[in-house]
Amino acid sequence: MGQQGGAPPQQMGAAQQQQQLLQAINSLELAVKQNPNNAETWTQLGNAYFDTDQPEKAIEAYTKSLAIIPGNPAVLTDLGVMYRRAGQPDQAVATFDQALQVSPGFEQAMFNKGIVLYNDLGKNEEARKAWQELLLVNPGARGPDGTPISEMIKMLDTFQGQK
C-alpha cells in the first residue's frame, strides 16, 4: 500500500481549526449585524479576530462591546493586547490601566502592562512596579510560559545591572 497524500495530522488539525474559526467569524459578523447591541457577541467576535491575529478588527469589535457594556476588565485587557499587536503600546498601557481602575487586582492586566512597559516602551522601572504589584495580589503569579513573575523581576534586575 502506498502512503496517502495530504498534510500530516497536526497540520490537518490546525487547518481544520482555522476553518472553524473563519466560519465562527462569518457567523458572528452576521449576528452583530442582526443584533448590534449585543455586547457578548461583539466580545466573541473580538476574540475570534484576536485568535486569527486581526488586531484592527479585534480593536473595533472590543470597542463596540465596551460601548454597550463599559468596564469589563477582561475585554479591556484583550483590547490592550490588540493595541500592542497593532503597534500602539502607549494605548495598550492606557487600556490596561483602565482595566485596573475597574478591577484593581486584575492579574492579566497587571502582567500585560509590565510586558508592554518592558518589551515595547523600555520602561523597566515601571514594568518592575507593575509586576511587584502583581506579586502583592498573587505571590505565586506566573507568566503564560510558566515562568514565575518573581524570576522575571530578577531577570529585569540582572539586565539593568548590565547596562
Phi, psi and chi 1 to 4 in degrees:
 res  aa     phi    psi   chi1   chi2   chi3   chi4
   1 MET       -  139.4  -70.6 -171.5  103.3      -
   2 GLY   -86.3  164.6      -      -      -      -
   3 GLN   -73.5  144.3  -68.3 -177.2  -33.8      -
   4 GLN   -78.9  140.4  -70.3 -170.6   -5.7      -
   5 GLY   -76.8  178.0      -      -      -      -
   6 GLY   110.6 -179.7      -      -      -      -
   7 ALA   -78.5  152.6      -      -      -      -
   8 PRO   -59.9  157.0  -15.9   23.6      -      -
   9 PRO   -53.5  -41.2  -23.7   29.9      -      -
  10 GLN   -65.4  -34.8   64.6  -89.5   25.5      -
  11 GLN   -72.3  -37.1  -74.8 -178.9   -9.3      -
  12 MET   -62.6  -40.5  -76.7  176.2   47.4      -
  13 GLY   -62.3  -43.1      -      -      -      -
  14 ALA   -66.7  -41.8      -      -      -      -
  15 ALA   -65.5  -40.2      -      -      -      -
  16 GLN   -64.7  -41.8 -161.1  169.9   24.4      -
  17 GLN   -63.7  -42.5 -169.8  175.3   32.7      -
  18 GLN   -61.8  -42.7 -173.8   71.4   11.9      -
  19 GLN   -62.4  -40.8 -174.1   61.6   35.3      -
  20 GLN   -64.3  -40.0  -72.5  173.9  -18.4      -
  21 LEU   -63.2  -42.9  -89.0  171.5      -      -
  22 LEU   -64.1  -38.8  -65.9  175.3      -      -
  23 GLN   -65.3  -40.3  -71.6  172.6  -10.0      -
  24 ALA   -63.2  -41.8      -      -      -      -
  25 ILE   -60.5  -46.2  -72.9  172.1      -      -
  26 ASN   -58.6  -44.4  -70.6  -23.7      -      -
  27 SER   -64.7  -43.2  -63.7      -      -      -
  28 LEU   -68.4  -37.8  -69.8  165.4      -      -
  29 GLU   -61.7  -40.4  -73.9  173.2  -18.3      -
  30 LEU   -66.0  -42.5  179.8   61.2      -      -
  31 ALA   -62.4  -40.2      -      -      -      -
  32 VAL   -73.1  -26.3  -64.4      -      -      -
  33 LYS   -69.0  -39.0  -77.1  179.7 -174.7  167.8
  34 GLN   -74.7  -34.4  -67.3  172.2  -18.0      -
  35 ASN  -139.0   79.6 -173.3   -0.5      -      -
  36 PRO   -71.1   -5.7   22.1  -29.2      -      -
  37 ASN  -102.2   18.4  -65.5  -40.7      -      -
  38 ASN   -98.2  100.2 -174.1  -34.6      -      -
  39 ALA   -60.1  -39.3      -      -      -      -
  40 GLU   -63.2  -40.5 -179.8   58.1   32.7      -
  41 THR   -67.0  -39.5  -54.8      -      -      -
  42 TRP   -61.6  -40.5  -80.0  112.2      -      -
  43 THR   -64.1  -44.1  -61.8      -      -      -
  44 GLN   -61.9  -40.1  -69.8  172.9    1.7      -
  45 LEU   -64.7  -42.5 -178.7   57.7      -      -
  46 GLY   -59.3  -41.7      -      -      -      -
  47 ASN   -63.9  -38.6  -68.2  -17.5      -      -
  48 ALA   -66.7  -41.0      -      -      -      -
  49 TYR   -65.1  -39.3  -71.5  141.9      -      -
  50 PHE   -56.2  -50.0 -175.7  118.3      -      -
  51 ASP   -68.4  -21.0  -68.3  -17.6      -      -
  52 THR  -105.3   16.0   54.6      -      -      -
  53 ASP    54.0   53.4 -162.0   27.3      -      -
  54 GLN  -120.4   72.3  -61.0 -178.5   66.2      -
  55 PRO   -59.8  -39.3   15.4  -24.4      -      -
  56 GLU   -63.6  -42.5  -69.6   81.4    9.8      -
  57 LYS   -68.5  -37.6  -71.9 -176.9  176.0 -176.1
  58 ALA   -64.0  -42.4      -      -      -      -
  59 ILE   -57.7  -45.1  -71.0  167.1      -      -
  60 GLU   -62.1  -45.7 -177.4 -178.8  -20.0      -
  61 ALA   -66.0  -45.4      -      -      -      -
  62 TYR   -63.9  -38.2  -71.7  141.9      -      -
  63 THR   -63.5  -39.8  -60.0      -      -      -
  64 LYS   -67.1  -39.8  -72.4 -176.0  179.2 -177.5
  65 SER   -60.7  -45.2  173.6      -      -      -
  66 LEU   -70.2  -25.5  -69.7  164.1      -      -
  67 ALA   -68.7  -29.8      -      -      -      -
  68 ILE   -83.6  -48.3  -61.3  163.5      -      -
  69 ILE  -128.6   92.8  -59.4  177.7      -      -
  70 PRO   -69.6  156.3   -5.4   14.1      -      -
  71 GLY    83.2   17.2      -      -      -      -
  72 ASN   -78.6  112.3 -179.3  -37.7      -      -
  73 PRO   -64.0  -32.5   20.3  -28.3      -      -
  74 ALA   -68.1  -42.2      -      -      -      -
  75 VAL   -67.7  -41.9  174.5      -      -      -
  76 LEU   -60.2  -40.9  -75.5  164.0      -      -
  77 THR   -66.3  -44.2  -60.5      -      -      -
  78 ASP   -63.6  -37.7  -73.1  -14.8      -      -
  79 LEU   -61.0  -42.3  176.0   59.3      -      -
  80 GLY   -60.7  -41.6      -      -      -      -
  81 VAL   -62.3  -39.7  172.2      -      -      -
  82 MET   -68.9  -35.9  -69.5  -65.1   93.2      -
  83 TYR   -61.9  -39.2  -83.4  125.5      -      -
  84 ARG   -62.4  -47.8  179.3 -175.2 -173.7 -141.9
  85 ARG   -63.9  -26.8  -77.8 -165.0 -162.5  162.8
  86 ALA   -85.5    5.8      -      -      -      -
  87 GLY    80.2   26.2      -      -      -      -
  88 GLN  -121.1   68.5  -59.5  175.9   50.5      -
  89 PRO   -64.3  -34.7   22.2  -31.9      -      -
  90 ASP   -64.4  -40.8  -70.2  -45.4      -      -
  91 GLN   -66.9  -34.7 -174.2   62.6   44.4      -
  92 ALA   -60.9  -48.2      -      -      -      -
  93 VAL   -62.2  -43.0  170.7      -      -      -
  94 ALA   -60.4  -37.7      -      -      -      -
  95 THR   -71.8  -39.1  -53.9      -      -      -
  96 PHE   -61.9  -39.5  -62.6  138.7      -      -
  97 ASP   -61.6  -38.8  -76.2  -20.4      -      -
  98 GLN   -60.7  -44.7  -79.0 -177.3  -72.6      -
  99 ALA   -60.3  -39.2      -      -      -      -
 100 LEU   -74.5  -25.4  -67.8  167.8      -      -
 101 GLN   -67.8  -40.6  -76.8  178.9  -29.6      -
 102 VAL   -73.4  -41.3  176.2      -      -      -
 103 SER  -136.8   86.0 -177.1      -      -      -
 104 PRO   -54.2  -27.6  -27.6   35.5      -      -
 105 GLY  -103.3   21.6      -      -      -      -
 106 PHE   -70.7  104.5 -161.3   71.7      -      -
 107 GLU   -61.3  -42.1  -67.7 -178.6   33.8      -
 108 GLN   -63.3  -38.2 -162.7   61.9   44.3      -
 109 ALA   -67.1  -39.6      -      -      -      -
 110 MET   -63.7  -45.0  -62.0  168.2  102.8      -
 111 PHE   -62.3  -51.4  174.1   77.1      -      -
 112 ASN   -64.0  -36.0  -75.6  -40.1      -      -
 113 LYS   -59.3  -45.0 -180.0  179.6  176.1 -178.6
 114 GLY   -62.0  -40.7      -      -      -      -
 115 ILE   -60.3  -48.8  -70.8  -68.2      -      -
 116 VAL   -67.0  -43.0  173.3      -      -      -
 117 LEU   -59.8  -42.2  -71.9  166.8      -      -
 118 TYR   -76.3  -56.1  174.8   68.3      -      -
 119 ASN   -76.6  -35.5  -72.2  -42.7      -      -
 120 ASP  -103.3  -31.7  -59.0  -47.8      -      -
 121 LEU  -110.5   -9.1  -62.5  172.5      -      -
 122 GLY    65.2   24.9      -      -      -      -
 123 LYS   -98.3   76.8  -63.9 -178.7  177.1 -178.9
 124 ASN   -63.6  -40.0  -62.4   -4.7      -      -
 125 GLU   -64.7  -40.9  -76.6  -56.2  -45.8      -
 126 GLU   -68.9  -36.0  -69.5 -179.8   44.1      -
 127 ALA   -63.4  -45.7      -      -      -      -
 128 ARG   -57.5  -44.8  176.4 -175.6  -68.4  105.6
 129 LYS   -61.1  -44.7 -177.7  179.9  176.5 -158.7
 130 ALA   -60.0  -44.3      -      -      -      -
 131 TRP   -72.4  -33.0  -71.0  -21.4      -      -
 132 GLN   -66.4  -37.9  -73.8  171.4  -26.9      -
 133 GLU   -64.1  -38.1  -71.0  172.9    6.0      -
 134 LEU   -61.6  -41.8  171.7   55.0      -      -
 135 LEU   -65.7  -28.5  -71.1  177.6      -      -
 136 LEU   -67.0  -35.3  -68.2  175.0      -      -
 137 VAL   -76.8  -41.9  172.1      -      -      -
 138 ASN  -143.7   94.6  178.0    0.5      -      -
 139 PRO   -58.9  -21.6  -21.9   31.1      -      -
 140 GLY  -100.0   15.9      -      -      -      -
 141 ALA   -57.7  143.1      -      -      -      -
 142 ARG  -133.5  153.2  -65.5  177.0  175.2  -86.8
 143 GLY   -74.5  172.2      -      -      -      -
 144 PRO   -57.9  -27.7  -19.6   27.6      -      -
 145 ASP   -88.2    3.8   66.0   -6.7      -      -
 146 GLY    93.6   -5.0      -      -      -      -
 147 THR   -68.7  125.9  -56.5      -      -      -
 148 PRO   -61.2  140.6  -20.4   31.1      -      -
 149 ILE   -60.5  -34.4  -59.1  -57.7      -      -
 150 SER   -60.2  -36.4   56.3      -      -      -
 151 GLU   -69.8  -36.7  -69.8  -62.1  -44.2      -
 152 MET   -63.5  -38.6  -67.6  173.7   67.6      -
 153 ILE   -66.0  -40.6  -68.2  172.0      -      -
 154 LYS   -62.7  -41.3  -73.9  178.1 -171.9  173.0
 155 MET   -63.9  -38.5  -73.3 -172.5  -79.9      -
 156 LEU   -62.0  -44.4 -175.2   80.4      -      -
 157 ASP   -63.7  -40.8  -68.4  -20.9      -      -
 158 THR   -63.4  -44.5  -58.4      -      -      -
 159 PHE   -62.1  -41.5 -179.6   72.2      -      -
 160 GLN   -61.8  -38.4  -80.7  -69.6  101.4      -
 161 GLY   -68.2  -22.3      -      -      -      -
 162 GLN   -82.6  -15.6  -67.1  175.6   -3.2      -
 163 LYS   -73.6      -  -75.9 -171.3  170.9 -179.3
